Amino acid sequence: MSMATSFLSAKTKTALKRKLGLLPPPPTKAEKKAAARASRRAARVPRWARSEQPGPKRLVKVGMVGAGEYGRQHLRVLSSLDQVEIAALLTTGGPSAAEAASAHGIERVFSDAGEFLAQDDLDCFVVVVPMAAMADVAARVLAAGRPVLLEKPAGLAAEDTARLARTAEQAGTWGMVAMNRRFYSIVDHGLAALADLGPIRGAILEIPGRITEDRLSARLPEWEYDRYYLRNSIHGVDLLRYVMGDARTVHSHAWQNAASGNRAASFAVVHDYGAGVVAVQLDLWDTHGPEFRLKVIAEQGWVEWEPPLDGTLVDRKGSYPIPVDPVDTEYRPGLWSQDLHFIDAVRAGRRPTSPASMLPDALRTMTLIDRIVGGPVGSDASLSPIG
């Protein structure tokens, strides 16, 4: 450094460096104001990082049932968790089984359910099988007397879910249904922001359901299209129940248009919670839109979610994007937090707490869906109260 520059002030040195192109120009007043607004917007919505609890942990050995596309999503999450071993895998023996076993270091692979369930060192099970098989497979696994995380839906009707809940109780264990939308970071952050907006006045749930496009793709067995409401709309209906609670009465009108393959079917529902609090639900199939959209309205603003990654908080001062946790972009949204919640409960020897959907809770969602749809496929329910 020369004698001349050593006596220059820091401000002068910075100006000189900018003049020589060694530093970028200072922000303009407009840029400073924009940065301040962005900082205020970011701070308006609560957020927190998701991580495992630090410290030593007991090893949890998991028995995995199913290694299909969605099963592999669970395997990827479980393999990422500290002190979790996927110790055994039960599959039908397809090519994906060998790939999954190799990728996740699973040494014991079974195609016989009896042999698999006889492995007495397993602490819990994760069941990811097709809808048609879920009720029977989950019942057999629950009967082994160890905690089970089972994919949704928990059967094809409320009767199936009720049977699974009874099986778990008789076996002295519990089952958690994988309602992963409850674990979305945008839902967590949005609910925290909603707490500052005063009493909740109501909600609006929209579920487009593009069934005709889906039928033409033939990606699913035909019988699954006949249960399309259960297969797809369960996500929005369950999230509404989770956020708003159980309604005192529900008024439903269903026009399934089953004779035309449910083309442009519609379902209109009013959920009455008492004291003037209501939720309006509108399923207009074959219309454009997200998977579903849920808007919860409080006295001083509202929160709106368009899963999996979009959420907005609106109050009297403006609108604010709801931040997404990195785990919901690295893994399938909600899955990391959900599976960790399950594992933590198993490790602690307790039942999972909210936001988990335990089998009795899942039964209430299934019962609500049965009633919204209005009975068997092909029947149309008129406007009627459901207590």
Secondary structure, DSSP 8 states (H G I E B T S, - for coil): --HHHHTS-HHHHHHHHHHTTSS-----HHHHHHHHHHHHHHHHS---------S----EEEEEE--SHHHHHHHHHHHHSTTEEEEEEE----HHHHHHHHHHT--EEES-HHHHHT-TT--EEEE---HHHHHHHHHHHHTTTS-EEEESSSSSSHHHHHHHHHHHHHHT--EEEE-GGGG-HHHHHHHHHHTTS-SEEEEEEE----HHHHHHHT-S-HHHHTTHIIIIIHHHHHHHHHHH---SEEEEEEE--GGGTTTT-EEEEEEEEETTEEEEEEEETT----S-EEEEEETTEEEEEETTTEEEEEETTEEEE----THHHHSSTTHHHHHHHHHHHHHHTS---TT-EEHHHHHHHHHHHHHHHTSSTT----SEEE-
